[in-house]
Amino acid sequence: MGAVCPILSTKPPQKYSQPDTASGIASLIVAGNANVGKSVIFQLLTGRYATVSNYPGTTVMVSSGLANIAGKSVRVFDTPGLHSLLATSEDELVARDLLLGHSHCVLQVGDAKNLQRTLALTLELAEAGVCLVLDLNMVDEARECRVNIDFEKLQHLLGVPVVATIATQRWGMDRLRSALTKAKPSIASVRYPEVIEQAAQAIEQLLPEKWGALRTSALLWLAKDERLMSRLCSLLDPDTSEKITRIVDEATKRSAHPLGRLILQARLKQAARLTEQVMRAEAISRRPWSDRLAATMIHPFWGYPILIAVLLVMYFLVGDLAAQKGVNFFEEVLFGRTIAPLSHWLITHLLPLEILQALFIGEYGLLTMALPYAFAIILPIVGMFFLCFGILEDVGYLPRLAVMADRACRLLGLNGKAVLPLVLGLGRWAFLARHNSGSSWPCLPDNPCCRFSFG
């Protein structure tokens, strides 16, 4: 991303003074972990449709819309899911830059049954000093898992409004809209090891105060966030950058473990302590078969045979059935023997001018080039891919597939969410391999203007 990160804006950020009306909300950012219902909440607040799925990575760009909150029109942004402000992918970087870049309120949407993971991100947002409202979504699923949360106590510990919702049923949305008018910075904090605290305070003193989110910037630098470090260095004078580098190097030498690991461990421990204070989970004597199957799908050993079997089935359906047999049927039977000859006969009889005929038939005609490409080639492959995609989504295997494929994909510089586009690419490769072997468009073989080559 070539643009300067918003966190490094040279304009002083506007500060919130705990607004008690919607007029105090300049804008609202819907943020949270992946697959917690952010896009559904965004849709209910704004009335604008956003792609909704039960797998991570659906929202990869920022969507915006207007919401009516306490009689005021407020701009709302829907961000990609992120696990931490220490971004590891482009979509997480987009979300982080927006969260730390402007004066706004943040609506964090979390999974009620995965409270510790939610609170780990809450603590990061608290360190950034943003005005916050915490929405614990999917409380119906939490109840099914026999998870009980003391929302009032959690609200007291965090110092921000905490709301329970079931977005798919629109339950709790009125309370959420009301809570948004009371957004304020969280009082929650994390006590890091002494080496981290000293280094972070020293870095904060060297950063310009007008940037805002100084503690977050210092901790990300200590965690060696390469993108943030390069951007900070480009805006700071060389002497300041050198001083900060020395502070980080000295802290690294004093620590027996990587600084990023210490920061993460301290944050997770604090999130666990908060979770223990407000959450009670009843023991389930026997796990349902669906839970046992879900655990098997991400098992360190048994999960990989399942992953390989699923990918092989997808490759067979996309790369063989659709890319070869499906394309062959559309190409040779439907278009080659029916549509192409008929369209050629109609155009030559209805349009006497050759220049007009060339628009529809011939080497670059709409009916002999565009239509076959769209339907005979693209439709079978993409249609079969998204059919498989939808089935995996409905049965809930997509997020598990991404987890199991993550290690292998990282060898290619990708993450686990890239495994399905790779399958689609293999299907396209199988199609090209087939047509490079000598197949060509069979319609009207004696007429060169109607011949269609895939080379």
WOWO-V96428 format. One record per run of one state. SS is the DSSP state (A for helix, B for strand, O for the rest). FROM is the first residue (numbers start at 1). TO is the last residue. If there is no record, write none. Layout:
# WOWO-V96428
[[SS	FROM	TO] [SS	FROM	TO]]
This chain:
# WOWO-V96428
[[O	1	5] [A	6	8] [O	9	21] [A	22	24] [O	25	26] [B	27	32] [O	33	37] [A	38	46] [O	47	62] [B	63	69] [O	70	71] [B	72	78] [O	79	89] [A	90	99] [O	100	104] [B	105	111] [O	112	114] [A	115	128] [O	129	130] [B	131	137] [O	138	138] [A	139	144] [O	145	146] [B	147	149] [O	150	150] [A	151	158] [O	159	160] [B	161	164] [O	165	165] [B	166	166] [A	167	169] [O	170	170] [B	171	171] [O	172	172] [A	173	180] [O	181	183] [B	184	185] [O	186	193] [A	194	206] [O	207	208] [A	209	211] [O	212	213] [A	214	222] [O	223	225] [A	226	235] [O	236	237] [A	238	254] [O	255	258] [A	259	278] [B	279	281] [O	282	288] [A	289	297] [O	298	301] [A	302	350] [O	351	353] [A	354	360] [O	361	365] [A	366	395] [O	396	397] [A	398	410] [O	411	415] [A	416	436] [O	437	439] [B	440	440] [O	441	447] [A	448	450] [O	451	452] [B	453	453] [O	454	455]]
